[in-house]
Amino acid sequence: MPKSHYVHIFRRRREGKTDYRKRKGIIMGKLPFVSIRISGKYIYSQIMKPTATGDLTLAAASSRDLVKKFGWKGSTKNLPGAYLTGFYLGQLAGKGSVKNAIVYSGVGRFVHGSRIASLVNGARDAGLNIQVNDESLPEDYRIQGKHIADYAKKLEAEDKEKFNQVFSKILSLGLNPSDYPSHFESVKASIENETSS
């Protein structure tokens, strides 16, 4: 009788939730890890410590927190939103005496200049030591949303109707997209003030 060539794939890998090769490296490293998930609406991040009985959550932040706690009116899933989420996570980590961590992106890839890279950059700027190549991080003008502000100014001058359609959500929240960088800095300062008290 011929041997079966069937290879069993673990349920969480089939569901796209866990990359077991990466997971093994995380456990062998014995450091807390930053877990990042991006949904259709929000960005979720946690600092976790693997233990024999399961992962222990040391700190958690999401882009939803930016809206509820700090008055963020921008997108909750773009580069500036990802950076601020990481910055908040890094500040919480500092309060919990977590100094070092590694990145675990699950089954997703770590793409240069991506939202995951932006979140990692925010956590690093808040004081969390994460080893990552600086060239893989987004440029400051993109993190601060200057590219969004520049596009908004250009679009408003050329096609006011399309401008109102594209930016309808943040306009309804009272934020002019041209003010993205200043709003970004204001929310970042609010995060610093809350977590330092």
N, C-alpha and C positions, 0 to 999 in steps of 0.2 A: 504494500500500500504506500503511495507517495506521501512524502512529508508535506505538511501544510506550511505555506509561506506567509500565513497570516501573522501580522505584527500587531499586538495589542497596543492601542493608543489610549492613554489615561483620559478620563472624562473631562477634566479641567483643560487639558490640551486640546481636545476636540472642540470644546466650547470657546476656545480662544482666550482663556483666562490665565493660564500658567505656562511658562516656558521652563521645563524642568532642567534643562542644561544651565540656563542662567540661574535658576533657583539653587542648583547645587553649588555654583560658584559663590552665591550670596551666603549660603550657610557655612561653607568652608572658610569664608573671609572673616566670620565672627564679628562683623561690624553691623551697626544699625543700617537699614537701607531705606531709601526714599522710594516709595511706590507711587506711581503717577498714572491716573486714569483720566481720559478725556471723553466725555459723553457728548451728545448732540447739543447740550445747553451749558454744561459747567465743566470745570476742571477740578479734579479731586486729587489731593496728595496727602500722604501719611509718612511718618517716620516710624519704622517698625523694627523690632528686634526679634530674630528667630529664636524660638525656644523648643524644647523637646515636646511640649504640649500644645504648640501653636504659636503664631506670631503675636507679640505683645506690642500694642500701639503706644508709642511714646509721645507723639504729637500729630495733630491732624488739622488741615486747612483746606478750604475749597474756595473757588471764585464766588460761590454763593455768599460766603462770609463777607466778601468785599462789599457786596450790595447791602447786606443786612446790618453790618457793624460799622462800615466806614463810608457809606454813601457813594460808592462807585457807580457811575452812570454809564460807563463804557461797556463794551462787549465783555461777556463773562467767559469767552473762549478764544480770544485773540492773543497776540504776543504781549501787549501791555497787561492784560488780565492775568495771563500765565505768570509773568514776572512778579506781579503784586501778590499773587497766591503763594509763590515760592518765597517771597520776602516775608510774608506773614508766617509761613511755616518755619522759616529760619529763625525768626524772632521767638516763636513759641519753643523751638528746640533749645535756644539759648536759655530760656527761663527754666527749662527742664534739665539743664546741664548736659545736653547732648552736643558734643563738639565735632564729631566725625561721622560721616555716613557715606554710603555708596549709592549709585543710582540703579534702580530696578525698573525697567520700562515694560515688564511683562512680555507679551508676545510681539509688542510693537518694536520698531527699530528706533534707535536714537539718531535722528536726522539733524545734520548741522543747520543751525538757525531756526529750528522748529520751536513749537510751543513747549515741548519737553525741555529743550535746551534753555529756553527763556525762563522757565520755572526754576531750573537748576541754578541759573545765573542769579535769580532773585534770592534763593536760599543762601548762596555763597556770599552775596553782598550783605546779607543779614548776619553773617558770622559763622555759618555752618561750613566746615571744611569738607569739601567734596572734590575729589581728584577728577578733573575734566580738562580737556584741551581747550584753551582759550579761543582758538580759531573756530571751534564748533559753536560758539555762543553767538546770538544775534547781535547786530550792531546797536549801539545806544540809541540812535535816532529811531530805529524800529521798535525797540523796547519802550521808549517814551511815547510812541504813537505819532511822531512827527510826520511819518509817511502818510498816515491817515489824514492828519491836518492839512498837509500839502495837497493831497488828492481832493479833499473836501473844498478847499478854496478854489481850486481849478474847476471842479465840477459846478460849484455854485455860480461862478462867473460865466460858464459856458451853457449850462442847462439847469435852470433853477428847479424845474419840475422833477427831473431825474435826481437831483440833489435831495429833494424832499422825500423821494421814494427810497433811495438808498440808505439815507440816514434817519428814516422816520422814527425808529425806536428811540435812539438817543436824543433826538430833537424833542420827542414827547416827554422825555425825562428832564428836559431843561438844559441839556448840554449841547452847545454848538460844537460840532466836530473839529472846528478850527482851534478850539481850546483844549484839545485832547492832551497835549504835553503838560500844560499847567494843571489840569485836573489830575493827571497822573501823579505829578509831584505833590499835590495837595493830599491825595489819598495815601501816598507813601509816607508822608510826614505824620498823618493821623495814625497809621499802623505803628510807626516808631514811638509816638507819644503814648499810645495805649499799652504797648508791650513793655515799655520801660518803666511804667508806673507800678 
